[in-house]
Amino acid sequence: MTKGERSLEIHNPTIYPLIGYGTQGAVFKLSEDQCVKVYAEEEQAKMEAFALESGQHLPFFPKFYESGSNYVVMEYFNAPTLKEYLINSTYIPESIVKKLLNILNELKRANFTMIDAPLRHIFVLKNGEMKVIDHVNSFKRQHPVPLKLLRDLKMILLKDSFLSQVKKLDPVTFNEWDTYMHDKIDFDQVMVTSGGKGNRVKVDSTIMQMFMGKGHQGAVFRISEDQCIKFYGKTRYAQLEQEVLLSNQSLSFIPRVYKTATNYTIMEYLIGPDLNSYLKKQQSLSEDITRQLLDILKKMKQSGFKQIDAPLRHVFITKDGFKMIDHVYSYSHDQAQPLELFENLRERNFLDSFLEQVKVMDPETYKEWKESPSSHPQIDMSHNVIFIVNIW
């Protein structure tokens, strides 16, 4: 199990079937009641093993059997996730709400800092008992309010039903959540500085419970259920991205902007998987995905973008269609062809399908990609293979 530049690389020479994977590692079924999770990083294996041991007294924790430098053996559940269990419901039963409140309160009493769990990490057994998996960040991340749980319930239209019952069953907890969600971040507490050439920015903040991630240009914090804030390592990055975002609010794939300042942008928080994660689980590339990607690329060109590209990790599948983040260089970098998108699709073994579909949907664009000369990376599509030629 190793981490590639953008994805997890899994090599399994055993007879044990792969039953799931994420950003940390992959899970293999060992028997009808046991599975093993193998991690790309030993530190994460230690963190989950410690969390599982610490939670063995809690009835909703999986049984912990053993661990090694890069793996943990735990209980396997042949049961639906809570998301699957609730997906077609028009309301959430009070019995489920009580069990979820009990889980969250027990985590808090046990001094876990991650008082949260997405629906896909909660299993509903035949007797109605619930089990919660994925405890790597249980003592690392600060989630005093179940943001992921509320996000998932909102996506299946059950958030309001859930909160109305929480308010009735546990008004103290409801008020704590409500206060937390409406408190404003003191932006002066957040310090983000450039990490230097080729390095991610450095973040110095006391509000890490809202920290979502960082890159070369900035760091992102979630400040409400549907908003996030991006702090930039350099004011120039803020100016570049804000110009693109504010000039193109009418484009469907551009996140909504709420406020800008010299060092930050408050924008829409995108709820949904990124396209790279989604395609990892697909056997084929649908025409709808190709059509939406092609639409983004064509609108970029029509709107005067200089960098015409849509890396899969920057494209999110939302209820409002595809949305794309990271537009710092959209007006400043000359790139006529979506080179990173091509490379991402090649890694997923979907490049051939994508190009063939584009050829049918938009022969003119396909022809431009094939024939257009480039002073940077060049594409030979006669064999649908990408060749990188750096010319300085």
N, C-alpha and C positions, 0 to 999 in steps of 0.2 A: 504494500500500500504506500504510494508516494504521491506527493502533490506536484502536478505539472504546473506550467505557468498560469493556466487558467482553469484547470480541471483536475479531478482526482484520477489517478491512474491505478487500476486494479489488476493484479495478476493472481489468479486462483488456480493452482495446480491440483487442488483437492477435489473430493467428490461432494463437498458440502455446497449446497446451492446458495447463490447470492439472493437475499430477500429484501435488500434495501441499502441505500447509501446516501450520504449527504456531504457537507463540507468538511467534516472531521474524519470520517472513515466509512467502512462498509460493514454490513451485518450479514452473517451466514448462519443458516439453520443447521444445528448439530443433531437435534432429535426432536421429538414431539413436544418437549417441554424446556429445551435449552437452545440458546443461540450464542454466537460469539461476535463481538464487535471489534474489528481490527482498525487501528488508528494510523494515520499518516505521521502523527507526531506523538512521541512518547509522553510528553507533558500532558496531553489531553487524555491519554489512557490513565495516567495517575490521577488526574482531576476527577474523572468519572468514577474510577474505582473508589476513591475517597468519599465521593458523594453517595454512592450506593451503599457503602459500609455505614455511613453516617445516618442513612435513612432506612435501615433494615427494620427498625421498630415501627415504621409507618406502614399501614396496611396497603397503601396504594403504590408502594415501591416494588419493582421486580426483585425476585430473590437473587442474591449475589452469590456466585459459586467460587470463582477464582479470577485472578488477574495476572498478567505478565507485563513485560516492559512495553508492549504495544497492543495489548488486547485485554478484553474483559468478557468473561463468560457469565451470562445472566439468564433469567427466566424468559422463555419464549411464549408469546400469546397468540393463539390462533383465534382472533376475534376482530370485529370491526373497530375502526377508530371512531372517536366521537363525532368527527365530521361526517363519516359515512352513516353513522347511526341517526344523525339529525338532518341530513341533507334535504329531505323532502318534507320536513316538519313545518307547520305554520306557526307553532309556538314551542317553547322549550318547557318540558314538564317540571313541576316544582321539585320532584324527587331528584332530577338531574341538577338543578340549581343548588339544592342543599348539599349534594355530594361534592360539587365543584367548590362551594364555599368552604366545606370541611377540609378539602385538599389544600386550598390556599391558606387557610388559617393554621393548619397543621405544619405546613412549610414555614410559616412565619414563626410559630412557637418553637420549631426546631432550629431556628437561627439561620435558615437558608436565606440568601439575599435575592435569589431569582424566584419571586413569588408569582409565577406565571407558567403557562404551558400552552402551546398552540394545539388546536383540536386534533391534529394528526399525530400528536404524541400522547394522546389519551385513548386507552382501549376500554371498550365496554364488554365485560365477560358475560357469559350466559346467565349467571345469577344476578346480574345488574351491578356487580362490583366493578370499580374502575381502577385501572393501573396506569401509571405515568412513566414514560421512558425519556431518555436523553437528558441526563443530568450533568453534562460536562461543565456547564457554566453556573451550576447551582450556588457556588460560593464566590463566583467571579463577577458576574453581572449584577447590577442593582436594578431590580424591577419590583418596587414596592406595590405597583399597580399592574394587574394582568393585561398589559397592552396587546400582547399577541393573541390572547384568548378573546379579548374584546374585538380586535381586528377581524379574527376569523368568524366570530358570531355575526359581525356586521355584514360580512361577505355572503352569508347564507340567510340574511335578513332576520336574525334572531337576537340581535344585540339589545334592542329596546325591550323585548319580552324578558330577557335575562336581567337587565338592570332594574326593571320595574319590580321584579320579584326579589332581587337583592335589597332594594330599598325597603320592602315590606318585611323581609326575613331578618335582615341585619343592617339597620339604618346607620349604625356607627361605621361599618365598613363602607357602605355606600357613600357617606359623607367624606370619608378619607379619600376614596377614589375621585369623587367629584372635585374636591379641593385640589388634589394633585393635578388633575387634568386641566384645571383652569388657572393654575398658578403660572406666572410668566417667568421665563428664564431671565436671569440677570446676565445679559450678553457681555457685560464687562468682566464677568468671571471667566470667560472662555478665551484662552490664548492659543492661537494657532500660528505657527511660524514655519517658514520653508525649511525642508529637510536637506536642501542642497540638491545639486544636479543628480537626477535619477533616483532620488529618495522620496519617500512619503513625508508629508508634513508632520511636524511634532505638535502634539496636543497637550496642553496643560489646563485642566479643568476640574472643578469640584463637582460637576454635575454629570458624571460619567454614566449615570443610569439611563440617560437619554442618548448616549453616543451610539451611532449607527455604523460608522466606518470612516476610513480616510484613504486618500490617494496622494498623487504627486502635487495636486493643486490645492486641495482643501480637505476639510473634515465636515461630516454631516451629523447633526443631532436631530432627533425627532422631538418636536415641541408640542404636538397635540396629535390627536388621532389621525388627522388628515393634512398636517403641515409639518415641514421639516425646515431646518436652517443649515445653509452651507457657509462655513467660515473659510476664507481663502488665506493661503500662506503669503500671498503678495496681492497688493491692491490692484495691480495690473491684471491679474487673473479675474478678479471681481469685475472690473470694467469690461473685459473682453466677453465674459459669459453673460453679463447683464445686458449688453448691447444686443446679443443674439436673442436672448429670451424675451426681452421687452419689445423687440421689433417684430416678433413672430408669434405673438399670443393668439393670433387667429388660426395658426396651424394646429391641427388636431393632435399631433404627436409631441408638441411642446408643453411641458408642465406649466401649470398656472403659477404666476408670480404674484405674491401678496405685498412684499416690501423689499426695498434694496437699500444698502448703505455702502460706505466705502470699503468695508471688509466682509460683508455678508449679504446673502440673498435668502429671503424666506419664500419658499415655494411649496407647491403641492407635494404631499407625501404619496408616493405611488404604491398602491396596494395590489399585489399580484406578483407572480414569479417573473424573474428575468428570463429572456428567451433562451439563453445558454443552458440554464438549469432545466427548463421545460423540454428542450430538444434532447437532452441526455436520456430522457425516458421514452422517446418516440422511435418507432421503427422506420418511419418514412416522413418525408417533408410534405406537408399538405400544400395544396395550391393557394389556400387562403393565407397562409403565412408568407409565401412568396409574394402574393399580391400586395399584402400590407407592407412588407419590406420595400418592394418596388415603388409603392406609392410614397413612402417616406423619402426615398432617394430622389425621386422625380420632383417632389415638392421642395426638397433642399435646393436642387438645381434651379428651379423656377424662382425661388425666393432669394437667390444670390449668394447661397452658401458657397464657400470656396472648398471646404473639406466635405466631400460627398462620401459619407461612410456611415455605417450603422453596426458597430460591434455588438454581438449578441448579448454581452453582459450589460450593455447600456440600454437595451430595449426591454420594456416591461409590458406584460400582458395584463391589462386592467379591464374593468367592466366597460370603460369608454373606448376600448381599442388599444392599439399599441402606443406607448409613450416612450420618449427617449430622453436620457439624461446626459450630462457632461458635454457642454457645447462651448467650452472655453476657446477652442481653436477653429470653430466653424467658419469664422470670417477671416481668419489670419493664415491658415495653412492651405496651400494650393494642392488639391488632390481630386482629380476628376473621376477616379474609379474607387469603388468601395473595397479597398484592398484588405482591410482587417476583417470585414464581413466575409469575403471570399475565404480567407484563412480560417476563420472560425467555422464556417460551413464545411470546409475540407476536413477539419479535425473531427467533426461530427459525421463525416462520410455523406454529407448532403449537398456538396458543391455541384456534382453532376446533375442532380435532380433540379436544383435551383436554376442553373443555367439553361437547362432544357425547357423549364417552365417559363422563364423569362423570354426565351427565344420565341415561344408561341404567343405569350401575352403581349410582348412589346419588342418586335423584331428590330425596331430602330435603335432602342437602347442597347440591345444585345450586340448589334453591329458596331455601335460606338465603343462599347467595352472591348470588343475584339480588335478593332482597328485603330483606336485612339492611341497615339504615341504618348509615352510618359517619361519624364526626366527623372522619375523616382522608380519605385518597384514596378516591374513590368509583368504583364500577364499573357501567357501563351495559352489561349483557350482552344487551340486545335486539339489538345489532348486533355483539356480541363485540368491543367496542373499549374500551380503558381510558382513562378521563379522570381526570386528577389535579386535585383541588381541595384546596388547602392552606387549612385554617381554623385560625387562630392565636387 
